[in-house]
């Protein structure tokens, strides 16, 4: 007489149901596990802040040049290169400011460089090279945001709509801040500005100021006696009483020059990333207010 098969059938059915339940549970766990975010980097702090506003948490954004360091004088350490190993996109300014970023791209597994100057009208310096300090203009910053959104969307199409929406929202915020700062500086239209580093032409154009002269022709480049003599003539002829230094560069030259020419000293910061200047908007606001304060103090 054959044994009844029912217990075996029930056991098999139970095992099958358990297996299907385990598979469903595993699929649910996988669905709940977030996929790794796109890792990107930006060379300088103002660009880093623009990128993180466009990414707004959808991508992991890293800064390459630490606050307080000039990109003109920056050199990679092995440890810094190691932190970029999983980066897929490096946003750059280009035009000689951060050409060293190519070293980072070569040292990573699959990173590519993404210059953010598309659609921006670049100023040509006296030596014929493009002036790379174009981020110091609100109009250019809005274009940078659009370029960043495009770069992120190509590398991470699943979040393309998010990047575009974030860029538009951020551009609106930039525009409102620009209008407020233009109103602040409108009384200083065509005011001559004497700067330490040749970095402020875009900023001056944005706010209808005028760069009368620059002490250092390039970051870290000592001015010649002829340059200093020409600047002395400019100071006298245009009645300049203020010179603006930058916190990332040595100040000994400008302090001596200021004493010799009876100039007051104020500060402009092209990079930020320090207390009170932790966003691009903070940075531009700091600089506009620094100019406003300097000339308010100067007025009788």
Beta strands, then each sheet from edge to edge (+ up, - down):
strand 1: 38-42
strand 2: 59-63
strand 3: 89-92
strand 4: 112-115
strand 5: 192-197
strand 6: 210-216
strand 7: 242-245
strand 8: 264-267
sheet 1: 2+ 1+ 3+ 4+
sheet 2: 6+ 5+ 7+ 8+
end
